[in-house]
Every structure is written in structure tokens, then in C-alpha cells.
Amino acid sequence: MRKIFTASLLLAAALGLSACDSKSEQKAQDAQQHAEKAQEHLDDAAKHNAEANKDQKAAQAAEAQEQKTFTPESAVPESIDNKAKQP
């Protein structure tokens, strides 16, 4: 009688532990999935950052080119304009 009781108690304990184990396995799998998604987001962010750096360099190059050919559009001061009119 004691052997049957002990065996059934051990079986119940094993089943209880295995049920708890599956929940922890599920949580571990969920954590792994979240880690993979986070890595994907990091990869996407790195790509966007590289594109932004590329666009920024292109904008700086365009601005440098524009500065080379920039002519101010300010009005001629009157003192210079008057001297040009007087012969």
C-alpha cells in the first residue's frame, strides 16, 4: 500500500513540475521572440541612420557647391550708386 501511495505521489509531483516547466519554456520562447524582434528593429534603425547620414552628406555637399556660386542680392548703397551717375 505504501509503495502504491509513494508511486502515485511521485507521479503527481512529476506531472505538476512538468506543467510548471512548460510555462517557463513558453516564457523563454516569448522572450526569445521579443529579442529577435528587438534585433530586427535595431537593424532597421541602423539602416535608417545610414540613409540619414548619406542624405546629410549630400545636403552638405550641395550647400558647399551653392556657397561657391552664391551671389548676394543686396541693393547697391546710394553712395556708390551716386558716384556711378556723376561723370
PDB file of N, CA, C and O in Angstrom:
ATOM      1  N   MET A   1       0.821  -1.192   0.000  1.00  0.00           N
ATOM      2  CA  MET A   1       0.000   0.000   0.000  1.00  0.00           C
ATOM      3  C   MET A   1       0.860   1.248   0.000  1.00  0.00           C
ATOM      4  O   MET A   1       0.568   2.215  -0.703  1.00  0.00           O
ATOM      5  N   ARG A   2       1.939   1.220   0.805  1.00  0.00           N
ATOM      6  CA  ARG A   2       2.807   2.386   0.848  1.00  0.00           C
ATOM      7  C   ARG A   2       3.502   2.605  -0.490  1.00  0.00           C
ATOM      8  O   ARG A   2       3.699   3.751  -0.895  1.00  0.00           O
ATOM      9  N   LYS A   3       3.872   1.543  -1.178  1.00  0.00           N
ATOM     10  CA  LYS A   3       4.555   1.676  -2.455  1.00  0.00           C
ATOM     11  C   LYS A   3       3.628   2.311  -3.495  1.00  0.00           C
ATOM     12  O   LYS A   3       4.065   3.150  -4.283  1.00  0.00           O
ATOM     13  N   ILE A   4       2.385   1.925  -3.502  1.00  0.00           N
ATOM     14  CA  ILE A   4       1.428   2.487  -4.449  1.00  0.00           C
ATOM     15  C   ILE A   4       1.202   3.967  -4.145  1.00  0.00           C
ATOM     16  O   ILE A   4       1.165   4.794  -5.056  1.00  0.00           O
ATOM     17  N   PHE A   5       1.052   4.294  -2.870  1.00  0.00           N
ATOM     18  CA  PHE A   5       0.860   5.695  -2.468  1.00  0.00           C
ATOM     19  C   PHE A   5       2.080   6.533  -2.825  1.00  0.00           C
ATOM     20  O   PHE A   5       1.938   7.642  -3.340  1.00  0.00           O
ATOM     21  N   THR A   6       3.265   6.022  -2.559  1.00  0.00           N
ATOM     22  CA  THR A   6       4.503   6.744  -2.862  1.00  0.00           C
ATOM     23  C   THR A   6       4.666   6.911  -4.373  1.00  0.00           C
ATOM     24  O   THR A   6       5.064   7.978  -4.840  1.00  0.00           O
ATOM     25  N   ALA A   7       4.364   5.883  -5.120  1.00  0.00           N
ATOM     26  CA  ALA A   7       4.486   5.957  -6.574  1.00  0.00           C
ATOM     27  C   ALA A   7       3.503   6.967  -7.145  1.00  0.00           C
ATOM     28  O   ALA A   7       3.852   7.751  -8.027  1.00  0.00           O
ATOM     29  N   SER A   8       2.267   6.946  -6.637  1.00  0.00           N
ATOM     30  CA  SER A   8       1.279   7.912  -7.140  1.00  0.00           C
ATOM     31  C   SER A   8       1.640   9.329  -6.733  1.00  0.00           C
ATOM     32  O   SER A   8       1.396  10.265  -7.493  1.00  0.00           O
ATOM     33  N   LEU A   9       2.216   9.508  -5.553  1.00  0.00           N
ATOM     34  CA  LEU A   9       2.653  10.834  -5.103  1.00  0.00           C
ATOM     35  C   LEU A   9       3.792  11.344  -5.986  1.00  0.00           C
ATOM     36  O   LEU A   9       3.805  12.514  -6.369  1.00  0.00           O
ATOM     37  N   LEU A  10       4.732  10.481  -6.306  1.00  0.00           N
ATOM     38  CA  LEU A  10       5.838  10.860  -7.188  1.00  0.00           C
ATOM     39  C   LEU A  10       5.338  11.193  -8.593  1.00  0.00           C
ATOM     40  O   LEU A  10       5.824  12.129  -9.227  1.00  0.00           O
ATOM     41  N   LEU A  11       4.368  10.425  -9.069  1.00  0.00           N
ATOM     42  CA  LEU A  11       3.801  10.685 -10.386  1.00  0.00           C
ATOM     43  C   LEU A  11       3.092  12.038 -10.417  1.00  0.00           C
ATOM     44  O   LEU A  11       3.242  12.798 -11.374  1.00  0.00           O
ATOM     45  N   ALA A  12       2.326  12.337  -9.380  1.00  0.00           N
ATOM     46  CA  ALA A  12       1.625  13.623  -9.293  1.00  0.00           C
ATOM     47  C   ALA A  12       2.620  14.774  -9.217  1.00  0.00           C
ATOM     48  O   ALA A  12       2.418  15.812  -9.848  1.00  0.00           O
ATOM     49  N   ALA A  13       3.688  14.598  -8.453  1.00  0.00           N
ATOM     50  CA  ALA A  13       4.709  15.643  -8.353  1.00  0.00           C
ATOM     51  C   ALA A  13       5.403  15.868  -9.694  1.00  0.00           C
ATOM     52  O   ALA A  13       5.664  17.007 -10.080  1.00  0.00           O
ATOM     53  N   ALA A  14       5.697  14.791 -10.393  1.00  0.00           N
ATOM     54  CA  ALA A  14       6.350  14.906 -11.694  1.00  0.00           C
ATOM     55  C   ALA A  14       5.455  15.620 -12.693  1.00  0.00           C
ATOM     56  O   ALA A  14       5.913  16.469 -13.458  1.00  0.00           O
ATOM     57  N   LEU A  15       4.165  15.267 -12.679  1.00  0.00           N
ATOM     58  CA  LEU A  15       3.225  15.947 -13.575  1.00  0.00           C
ATOM     59  C   LEU A  15       3.094  17.425 -13.224  1.00  0.00           C
ATOM     60  O   LEU A  15       3.022  18.272 -14.114  1.00  0.00           O
ATOM     61  N   GLY A  16       3.063  17.730 -11.946  1.00  0.00           N
ATOM     62  CA  GLY A  16       2.985  19.130 -11.512  1.00  0.00           C
ATOM     63  C   GLY A  16       4.202  19.928 -11.936  1.00  0.00           C
ATOM     64  O   GLY A  16       4.079  21.063 -12.397  1.00  0.00           O
ATOM     65  N   LEU A  17       5.362  19.343 -11.782  1.00  0.00           N
ATOM     66  CA  LEU A  17       6.585  20.025 -12.197  1.00  0.00           C
ATOM     67  C   LEU A  17       6.670  20.172 -13.710  1.00  0.00           C
ATOM     68  O   LEU A  17       7.154  21.184 -14.217  1.00  0.00           O
ATOM     69  N   SER A  18       6.202  19.166 -14.420  1.00  0.00           N
ATOM     70  CA  SER A  18       6.249  19.270 -15.880  1.00  0.00           C
ATOM     71  C   SER A  18       5.284  20.346 -16.374  1.00  0.00           C
ATOM     72  O   SER A  18       5.563  21.017 -17.368  1.00  0.00           O
ATOM     73  N   ALA A  19       4.161  20.513 -15.694  1.00  0.00           N
ATOM     74  CA  ALA A  19       3.216  21.571 -16.072  1.00  0.00           C
ATOM     75  C   ALA A  19       3.835  22.940 -15.823  1.00  0.00           C
ATOM     76  O   ALA A  19       3.678  23.852 -16.635  1.00  0.00           O
ATOM     77  N   CYS A  20       4.526  23.083 -14.724  1.00  0.00           N
ATOM     78  CA  CYS A  20       5.195  24.353 -14.434  1.00  0.00           C
ATOM     79  C   CYS A  20       6.322  24.594 -15.413  1.00  0.00           C
ATOM     80  O   CYS A  20       6.573  25.735 -15.802  1.00  0.00           O
ATOM     81  N   ASP A  21       6.992  23.556 -15.809  1.00  0.00           N
ATOM     82  CA  ASP A  21       8.114  23.679 -16.720  1.00  0.00           C
ATOM     83  C   ASP A  21       7.661  24.187 -18.078  1.00  0.00           C
ATOM     84  O   ASP A  21       8.377  24.975 -18.696  1.00  0.00           O
ATOM     85  N   SER A  22       6.503  23.766 -18.566  1.00  0.00           N
ATOM     86  CA  SER A  22       6.044  24.202 -19.878  1.00  0.00           C
ATOM     87  C   SER A  22       5.742  25.695 -19.870  1.00  0.00           C
ATOM     88  O   SER A  22       5.947  26.369 -20.879  1.00  0.00           O
ATOM     89  N   LYS A  23       5.263  26.218 -18.763  1.00  0.00           N
ATOM     90  CA  LYS A  23       5.007  27.659 -18.685  1.00  0.00           C
ATOM     91  C   LYS A  23       6.312  28.434 -18.756  1.00  0.00           C
ATOM     92  O   LYS A  23       6.389  29.463 -19.426  1.00  0.00           O
ATOM     93  N   SER A  24       7.324  27.951 -18.077  1.00  0.00           N
ATOM     94  CA  SER A  24       8.608  28.649 -18.122  1.00  0.00           C
ATOM     95  C   SER A  24       9.235  28.530 -19.501  1.00  0.00           C
ATOM     96  O   SER A  24       9.899  29.456 -19.966  1.00  0.00           O
ATOM     97  N   GLU A  25       9.026  27.390 -20.159  1.00  0.00           N
ATOM     98  CA  GLU A  25       9.515  27.240 -21.526  1.00  0.00           C
ATOM     99  C   GLU A  25       8.809  28.215 -22.453  1.00  0.00           C
ATOM    100  O   GLU A  25       9.431  28.814 -23.331  1.00  0.00           O
ATOM    101  N   GLN A  26       7.505  28.371 -22.252  1.00  0.00           N
ATOM    102  CA  GLN A  26       6.740  29.307 -23.082  1.00  0.00           C
ATOM    103  C   GLN A  26       7.243  30.734 -22.873  1.00  0.00           C
ATOM    104  O   GLN A  26       7.384  31.504 -23.823  1.00  0.00           O
ATOM    105  N   LYS A  27       7.508  31.066 -21.621  1.00  0.00           N
ATOM    106  CA  LYS A  27       8.027  32.409 -21.338  1.00  0.00           C
ATOM    107  C   LYS A  27       9.403  32.598 -21.956  1.00  0.00           C
ATOM    108  O   LYS A  27       9.717  33.680 -22.452  1.00  0.00           O
ATOM    109  N   ALA A  28      10.219  31.567 -21.931  1.00  0.00           N
ATOM    110  CA  ALA A  28      11.541  31.647 -22.551  1.00  0.00           C
ATOM    111  C   ALA A  28      11.422  31.816 -24.061  1.00  0.00           C
ATOM    112  O   ALA A  28      12.182  32.575 -24.663  1.00  0.00           O
ATOM    113  N   GLN A  29      10.478  31.115 -24.672  1.00  0.00           N
ATOM    114  CA  GLN A  29      10.258  31.262 -26.113  1.00  0.00           C
ATOM    115  C   GLN A  29       9.752  32.652 -26.444  1.00  0.00           C
ATOM    116  O   GLN A  29      10.177  33.255 -27.430  1.00  0.00           O
ATOM    117  N   ASP A  30       8.837  33.168 -25.615  1.00  0.00           N
ATOM    118  CA  ASP A  30       8.335  34.523 -25.824  1.00  0.00           C
ATOM    119  C   ASP A  30       9.461  35.537 -25.708  1.00  0.00           C
ATOM    120  O   ASP A  30       9.544  36.474 -26.502  1.00  0.00           O
ATOM    121  N   ALA A  31      10.315  35.354 -24.733  1.00  0.00           N
ATOM    122  CA  ALA A  31      11.447  36.261 -24.551  1.00  0.00           C
ATOM    123  C   ALA A  31      12.377  36.204 -25.760  1.00  0.00           C
ATOM    124  O   ALA A  31      12.895  37.230 -26.201  1.00  0.00           O
ATOM    125  N   GLN A  32      12.585  35.015 -26.286  1.00  0.00           N
ATOM    126  CA  GLN A  32      13.436  34.863 -27.471  1.00  0.00           C
ATOM    127  C   GLN A  32      12.826  35.578 -28.672  1.00  0.00           C
ATOM    128  O   GLN A  32      13.536  36.236 -29.432  1.00  0.00           O
ATOM    129  N   GLN A  33      11.514  35.450 -28.843  1.00  0.00           N
ATOM    130  CA  GLN A  33      10.832  36.120 -29.945  1.00  0.00           C
ATOM    131  C   GLN A  33      10.942  37.634 -29.806  1.00  0.00           C
ATOM    132  O   GLN A  33      11.179  38.337 -30.789  1.00  0.00           O
ATOM    133  N   HIS A  34      10.769  38.134 -28.585  1.00  0.00           N
ATOM    134  CA  HIS A  34      10.881  39.578 -28.361  1.00  0.00           C
ATOM    135  C   HIS A  34      12.307  40.054 -28.620  1.00  0.00           C
ATOM    136  O   HIS A  34      12.510  41.146 -29.153  1.00  0.00           O
ATOM    137  N   ALA A  35      13.278  39.255 -28.253  1.00  0.00           N
ATOM    138  CA  ALA A  35      14.675  39.614 -28.507  1.00  0.00           C
ATOM    139  C   ALA A  35      14.951  39.657 -30.010  1.00  0.00           C
ATOM    140  O   ALA A  35      15.671  40.535 -30.484  1.00  0.00           O
ATOM    141  N   GLU A  36      14.381  38.715 -30.754  1.00  0.00           N
ATOM    142  CA  GLU A  36      14.562  38.708 -32.206  1.00  0.00           C
ATOM    143  C   GLU A  36      13.909  39.925 -32.842  1.00  0.00           C
ATOM    144  O   GLU A  36      14.481  40.541 -33.741  1.00  0.00           O
ATOM    145  N   LYS A  37      12.705  40.275 -32.376  1.00  0.00           N
ATOM    146  CA  LYS A  37      12.028  41.466 -32.905  1.00  0.00           C
ATOM    147  C   LYS A  37      12.819  42.724 -32.572  1.00  0.00           C
ATOM    148  O   LYS A  37      12.938  43.629 -33.398  1.00  0.00           O
ATOM    149  N   ALA A  38      13.352  42.774 -31.366  1.00  0.00           N
ATOM    150  CA  ALA A  38      14.153  43.932 -30.977  1.00  0.00           C
ATOM    151  C   ALA A  38      15.391  44.053 -31.866  1.00  0.00           C
ATOM    152  O   ALA A  38      15.769  45.158 -32.258  1.00  0.00           O
ATOM    153  N   GLN A  39      16.016  42.934 -32.182  1.00  0.00           N
ATOM    154  CA  GLN A  39      17.187  42.954 -33.057  1.00  0.00           C
ATOM    155  C   GLN A  39      16.799  43.424 -34.453  1.00  0.00           C
ATOM    156  O   GLN A  39      17.548  44.170 -35.084  1.00  0.00           O
ATOM    157  N   GLU A  40      15.635  42.996 -34.944  1.00  0.00           N
ATOM    158  CA  GLU A  40      15.163  43.457 -36.248  1.00  0.00           C
ATOM    159  C   GLU A  40      14.954  44.969 -36.236  1.00  0.00           C
ATOM    160  O   GLU A  40      15.313  45.659 -37.190  1.00  0.00           O
ATOM    161  N   HIS A  41      14.369  45.480 -35.147  1.00  0.00           N
ATOM    162  CA  HIS A  41      14.154  46.921 -35.036  1.00  0.00           C
ATOM    163  C   HIS A  41      15.493  47.664 -34.990  1.00  0.00           C
ATOM    164  O   HIS A  41      15.625  48.744 -35.566  1.00  0.00           O
ATOM    165  N   LEU A  42      16.468  47.093 -34.316  1.00  0.00           N
ATOM    166  CA  LEU A  42      17.794  47.717 -34.273  1.00  0.00           C
ATOM    167  C   LEU A  42      18.427  47.737 -35.661  1.00  0.00           C
ATOM    168  O   LEU A  42      19.062  48.719 -36.046  1.00  0.00           O
ATOM    169  N   ASP A  43      18.252  46.657 -36.402  1.00  0.00           N
ATOM    170  CA  ASP A  43      18.793  46.600 -37.760  1.00  0.00           C
ATOM    171  C   ASP A  43      18.123  47.647 -38.649  1.00  0.00           C
ATOM    172  O   ASP A  43      18.790  48.330 -39.426  1.00  0.00           O
ATOM    173  N   ASP A  44      16.801  47.766 -38.527  1.00  0.00           N
ATOM    174  CA  ASP A  44      16.078  48.778 -39.292  1.00  0.00           C
ATOM    175  C   ASP A  44      16.540  50.182 -38.914  1.00  0.00           C
ATOM    176  O   ASP A  44      16.720  51.039 -39.779  1.00  0.00           O
ATOM    177  N   ALA A  45      16.728  50.410 -37.624  1.00  0.00           N
ATOM    178  CA  ALA A  45      17.186  51.725 -37.165  1.00  0.00           C
ATOM    179  C   ALA A  45      18.578  52.027 -37.704  1.00  0.00           C
ATOM    180  O   ALA A  45      18.865  53.168 -38.068  1.00  0.00           O
ATOM    181  N   ALA A  46      19.435  51.033 -37.759  1.00  0.00           N
ATOM    182  CA  ALA A  46      20.783  51.232 -38.297  1.00  0.00           C
ATOM    183  C   ALA A  46      20.718  51.586 -39.784  1.00  0.00           C
ATOM    184  O   ALA A  46      21.465  52.443 -40.256  1.00  0.00           O
ATOM    185  N   LYS A  47      19.823  50.924 -40.517  1.00  0.00           N
ATOM    186  CA  LYS A  47      19.668  51.237 -41.945  1.00  0.00           C
ATOM    187  C   LYS A  47      19.172  52.664 -42.130  1.00  0.00           C
ATOM    188  O   LYS A  47      19.683  53.400 -42.974  1.00  0.00           O
ATOM    189  N   HIS A  48      18.174  53.053 -41.339  1.00  0.00           N
ATOM    190  CA  HIS A  48      17.641  54.415 -41.440  1.00  0.00           C
ATOM    191  C   HIS A  48      18.705  55.438 -41.061  1.00  0.00           C
ATOM    192  O   HIS A  48      18.787  56.503 -41.672  1.00  0.00           O
ATOM    193  N   ASN A  49      19.505  55.126 -40.072  1.00  0.00           N
ATOM    194  CA  ASN A  49      20.569  56.029 -39.656  1.00  0.00           C
ATOM    195  C   ASN A  49      21.603  56.186 -40.769  1.00  0.00           C
ATOM    196  O   ASN A  49      22.080  57.293 -41.014  1.00  0.00           O
ATOM    197  N   ALA A  50      21.951  55.100 -41.440  1.00  0.00           N
ATOM    198  CA  ALA A  50      22.901  55.158 -42.547  1.00  0.00           C
ATOM    199  C   ALA A  50      22.343  56.004 -43.694  1.00  0.00           C
ATOM    200  O   ALA A  50      23.065  56.799 -44.296  1.00  0.00           O
ATOM    201  N   GLU A  51      21.055  55.828 -43.989  1.00  0.00           N
ATOM    202  CA  GLU A  51      20.418  56.632 -45.037  1.00  0.00           C
ATOM    203  C   GLU A  51      20.401  58.105 -44.657  1.00  0.00           C
ATOM    204  O   GLU A  51      20.642  58.971 -45.499  1.00  0.00           O
ATOM    205  N   ALA A  52      20.119  58.388 -43.399  1.00  0.00           N
ATOM    206  CA  ALA A  52      20.102  59.781 -42.944  1.00  0.00           C
ATOM    207  C   ALA A  52      21.488  60.406 -43.055  1.00  0.00           C
ATOM    208  O   ALA A  52      21.620  61.559 -43.467  1.00  0.00           O
ATOM    209  N   ASN A  53      22.520  59.652 -42.689  1.00  0.00           N
ATOM    210  CA  ASN A  53      23.890  60.160 -42.819  1.00  0.00           C
ATOM    211  C   ASN A  53      24.241  60.427 -44.274  1.00  0.00           C
ATOM    212  O   ASN A  53      24.889  61.424 -44.589  1.00  0.00           O
ATOM    213  N   LYS A  54      23.815  59.541 -45.155  1.00  0.00           N
ATOM    214  CA  LYS A  54      24.071  59.706 -46.589  1.00  0.00           C
ATOM    215  C   LYS A  54      23.374  60.966 -47.102  1.00  0.00           C
ATOM    216  O   LYS A  54      23.971  61.753 -47.837  1.00  0.00           O
ATOM    217  N   ASP A  55      22.109  61.158 -46.715  1.00  0.00           N
ATOM    218  CA  ASP A  55      21.361  62.344 -47.131  1.00  0.00           C
ATOM    219  C   ASP A  55      21.982  63.620 -46.563  1.00  0.00           C
ATOM    220  O   ASP A  55      22.020  64.649 -47.237  1.00  0.00           O
ATOM    221  N   GLN A  56      22.466  63.550 -45.329  1.00  0.00           N
ATOM    222  CA  GLN A  56      23.078  64.717 -44.714  1.00  0.00           C
ATOM    223  C   GLN A  56      24.364  65.096 -45.445  1.00  0.00           C
ATOM    224  O   GLN A  56      24.621  66.277 -45.676  1.00  0.00           O
ATOM    225  N   LYS A  57      25.173  64.102 -45.808  1.00  0.00           N
ATOM    226  CA  LYS A  57      26.398  64.389 -46.559  1.00  0.00           C
ATOM    227  C   LYS A  57      26.077  64.995 -47.922  1.00  0.00           C
ATOM    228  O   LYS A  57      26.768  65.905 -48.378  1.00  0.00           O
ATOM    229  N   ALA A  58      25.032  64.493 -48.569  1.00  0.00           N
ATOM    230  CA  ALA A  58      24.627  65.041 -49.863  1.00  0.00           C
ATOM    231  C   ALA A  58      24.152  66.482 -49.702  1.00  0.00           C
ATOM    232  O   ALA A  58      24.449  67.331 -50.543  1.00  0.00           O
ATOM    233  N   ALA A  59      23.426  66.759 -48.643  1.00  0.00           N
ATOM    234  CA  ALA A  59      22.958  68.126 -48.397  1.00  0.00           C
ATOM    235  C   ALA A  59      24.131  69.060 -48.113  1.00  0.00           C
ATOM    236  O   ALA A  59      24.137  70.204 -48.567  1.00  0.00           O
ATOM    237  N   GLN A  60      25.116  68.582 -47.371  1.00  0.00           N
ATOM    238  CA  GLN A  60      26.293  69.403 -47.094  1.00  0.00           C
ATOM    239  C   GLN A  60      27.085  69.673 -48.368  1.00  0.00           C
ATOM    240  O   GLN A  60      27.585  70.781 -48.562  1.00  0.00           O
ATOM    241  N   ALA A  61      27.201  68.683 -49.227  1.00  0.00           N
ATOM    242  CA  ALA A  61      27.904  68.869 -50.494  1.00  0.00           C
ATOM    243  C   ALA A  61      27.163  69.867 -51.372  1.00  0.00           C
ATOM    244  O   ALA A  61      27.789  70.714 -52.010  1.00  0.00           O
ATOM    245  N   ALA A  62      25.847  69.778 -51.412  1.00  0.00           N
ATOM    246  CA  ALA A  62      25.047  70.710 -52.205  1.00  0.00           C
ATOM    247  C   ALA A  62      25.179  72.125 -51.652  1.00  0.00           C
ATOM    248  O   ALA A  62      25.267  73.089 -52.411  1.00  0.00           O
ATOM    249  N   GLU A  63      25.191  72.242 -50.343  1.00  0.00           N
ATOM    250  CA  GLU A  63      25.340  73.564 -49.729  1.00  0.00           C
ATOM    251  C   GLU A  63      26.715  74.149 -50.027  1.00  0.00           C
ATOM    252  O   GLU A  63      26.834  75.345 -50.293  1.00  0.00           O
ATOM    253  N   ALA A  64      27.747  73.326 -49.984  1.00  0.00           N
ATOM    254  CA  ALA A  64      29.097  73.799 -50.302  1.00  0.00           C
ATOM    255  C   ALA A  64      29.168  74.263 -51.751  1.00  0.00           C
ATOM    256  O   ALA A  64      29.778  75.291 -52.044  1.00  0.00           O
ATOM    257  N   GLN A  65      28.550  73.516 -52.653  1.00  0.00           N
ATOM    258  CA  GLN A  65      28.526  73.910 -54.064  1.00  0.00           C
ATOM    259  C   GLN A  65      27.768  75.213 -54.236  1.00  0.00           C
ATOM    260  O   GLN A  65      28.174  76.079 -55.011  1.00  0.00           O
ATOM    261  N   GLU A  66      26.672  75.349 -53.518  1.00  0.00           N
ATOM    262  CA  GLU A  66      25.872  76.571 -53.606  1.00  0.00           C
ATOM    263  C   GLU A  66      26.653  77.773 -53.084  1.00  0.00           C
ATOM    264  O   GLU A  66      26.548  78.867 -53.637  1.00  0.00           O
ATOM    265  N   GLN A  67      27.427  77.579 -52.033  1.00  0.00           N
ATOM    266  CA  GLN A  67      28.213  78.672 -51.469  1.00  0.00           C
ATOM    267  C   GLN A  67      29.289  79.153 -52.452  1.00  0.00           C
ATOM    268  O   GLN A  67      29.660  80.327 -52.445  1.00  0.00           O
ATOM    269  N   LYS A  68      29.786  78.242 -53.293  1.00  0.00           N
ATOM    270  CA  LYS A  68      30.787  78.630 -54.285  1.00  0.00           C
ATOM    271  C   LYS A  68      30.207  79.562 -55.337  1.00  0.00           C
ATOM    272  O   LYS A  68      30.897  80.462 -55.817  1.00  0.00           O
ATOM    273  N   THR A  69      28.953  79.358 -55.697  1.00  0.00           N
ATOM    274  CA  THR A  69      28.331  80.132 -56.772  1.00  0.00           C
ATOM    275  C   THR A  69      27.335  81.156 -56.259  1.00  0.00           C
ATOM    276  O   THR A  69      26.573  81.716 -57.048  1.00  0.00           O
ATOM    277  N   PHE A  70      27.321  81.417 -54.961  1.00  0.00           N
ATOM    278  CA  PHE A  70      26.332  82.324 -54.373  1.00  0.00           C
ATOM    279  C   PHE A  70      26.696  83.769 -54.681  1.00  0.00           C
ATOM    280  O   PHE A  70      27.835  84.185 -54.468  1.00  0.00           O
ATOM    281  N   THR A  71      25.732  84.534 -55.182  1.00  0.00           N
ATOM    282  CA  THR A  71      25.911  85.976 -55.372  1.00  0.00           C
ATOM    283  C   THR A  71      24.879  86.685 -54.527  1.00  0.00           C
ATOM    284  O   THR A  71      23.689  86.388 -54.626  1.00  0.00           O
ATOM    285  N   PRO A  72      25.310  87.612 -53.702  1.00  0.00           N
ATOM    286  CA  PRO A  72      24.348  88.309 -52.846  1.00  0.00           C
ATOM    287  C   PRO A  72      23.396  89.162 -53.669  1.00  0.00           C
ATOM    288  O   PRO A  72      23.771  89.678 -54.722  1.00  0.00           O
ATOM    289  N   GLU A  73      22.196  89.308 -53.204  1.00  0.00           N
ATOM    290  CA  GLU A  73      21.178  90.078 -53.902  1.00  0.00           C
ATOM    291  C   GLU A  73      20.877  91.375 -53.166  1.00  0.00           C
ATOM    292  O   GLU A  73      19.747  91.860 -53.208  1.00  0.00           O
ATOM    293  N   SER A  74      21.857  91.935 -52.502  1.00  0.00           N
ATOM    294  CA  SER A  74      21.613  93.168 -51.753  1.00  0.00           C
ATOM    295  C   SER A  74      21.641  94.366 -52.697  1.00  0.00           C
ATOM    296  O   SER A  74      22.262  94.330 -53.759  1.00  0.00           O
ATOM    297  N   ALA A  75      20.976  95.392 -52.294  1.00  0.00           N
ATOM    298  CA  ALA A  75      20.924  96.606 -53.095  1.00  0.00           C
ATOM    299  C   ALA A  75      22.255  97.347 -53.007  1.00  0.00           C
ATOM    300  O   ALA A  75      22.976  97.248 -52.014  1.00  0.00           O
ATOM    301  N   VAL A  76      22.562  98.085 -54.063  1.00  0.00           N
ATOM    302  CA  VAL A  76      23.790  98.885 -54.091  1.00  0.00           C
ATOM    303  C   VAL A  76      23.574 100.107 -53.214  1.00  0.00           C
ATOM    304  O   VAL A  76      22.566 100.798 -53.364  1.00  0.00           O
ATOM    305  N   PRO A  77      24.510 100.392 -52.289  1.00  0.00           N
ATOM    306  CA  PRO A  77      24.348 101.577 -51.451  1.00  0.00           C
ATOM    307  C   PRO A  77      24.274 102.850 -52.305  1.00  0.00           C
ATOM    308  O   PRO A  77      24.865 102.916 -53.382  1.00  0.00           O
ATOM    309  N   GLU A  78      23.553 103.842 -51.821  1.00  0.00           N
ATOM    310  CA  GLU A  78      23.356 105.087 -52.576  1.00  0.00           C
ATOM    311  C   GLU A  78      24.660 105.814 -52.861  1.00  0.00           C
ATOM    312  O   GLU A  78      24.829 106.398 -53.931  1.00  0.00           O
ATOM    313  N   SER A  79      25.579 105.780 -51.910  1.00  0.00           N
ATOM    314  CA  SER A  79      26.842 106.482 -52.106  1.00  0.00           C
ATOM    315  C   SER A  79      27.600 105.921 -53.310  1.00  0.00           C
ATOM    316  O   SER A  79      28.201 106.696 -54.053  1.00  0.00           O
ATOM    317  N   ILE A  80      27.595 104.652 -53.521  1.00  0.00           N
ATOM    318  CA  ILE A  80      28.260 104.046 -54.674  1.00  0.00           C
ATOM    319  C   ILE A  80      27.443 104.319 -55.909  1.00  0.00           C
ATOM    320  O   ILE A  80      28.008 104.605 -56.965  1.00  0.00           O
ATOM    321  N   ASP A  81      26.142 104.241 -55.814  1.00  0.00           N
ATOM    322  CA  ASP A  81      25.267 104.462 -56.955  1.00  0.00           C
ATOM    323  C   ASP A  81      25.372 105.896 -57.445  1.00  0.00           C
ATOM    324  O   ASP A  81      25.361 106.122 -58.655  1.00  0.00           O
ATOM    325  N   ASN A  82      25.473 106.880 -56.546  1.00  0.00           N
ATOM    326  CA  ASN A  82      25.581 108.289 -56.915  1.00  0.00           C
ATOM    327  C   ASN A  82      26.904 108.566 -57.618  1.00  0.00           C
ATOM    328  O   ASN A  82      26.937 109.348 -58.569  1.00  0.00           O
ATOM    329  N   LYS A  83      27.968 107.960 -57.186  1.00  0.00           N
ATOM    330  CA  LYS A  83      29.263 108.172 -57.833  1.00  0.00           C
ATOM    331  C   LYS A  83      29.254 107.641 -59.256  1.00  0.00           C
ATOM    332  O   LYS A  83      29.885 108.218 -60.142  1.00  0.00           O
ATOM    333  N   ALA A  84      28.551 106.557 -59.475  1.00  0.00           N
ATOM    334  CA  ALA A  84      28.472 105.996 -60.815  1.00  0.00           C
ATOM    335  C   ALA A  84      27.680 106.899 -61.730  1.00  0.00           C
ATOM    336  O   ALA A  84      27.966 106.929 -62.927  1.00  0.00           O
ATOM    337  N   LYS A  85      26.701 107.637 -61.239  1.00  0.00           N
ATOM    338  CA  LYS A  85      25.859 108.506 -62.065  1.00  0.00           C
ATOM    339  C   LYS A  85      26.569 109.825 -62.379  1.00  0.00           C
ATOM    340  O   LYS A  85      26.290 110.437 -63.410  1.00  0.00           O
ATOM    341  N   GLN A  86      27.481 110.275 -61.512  1.00  0.00           N
ATOM    342  CA  GLN A  86      28.150 111.553 -61.740  1.00  0.00           C
ATOM    343  C   GLN A  86      29.361 111.363 -62.644  1.00  0.00           C
ATOM    344  O   GLN A  86      30.293 110.641 -62.291  1.00  0.00           O
ATOM    345  N   PRO A  87      29.350 112.011 -63.812  1.00  0.00           N
ATOM    346  CA  PRO A  87      30.505 111.893 -64.711  1.00  0.00           C
ATOM    347  C   PRO A  87      31.554 112.963 -64.447  1.00  0.00           C
ATOM    348  O   PRO A  87      32.584 112.998 -65.121  1.00  0.00           O
TER     349      PRO A  87
END
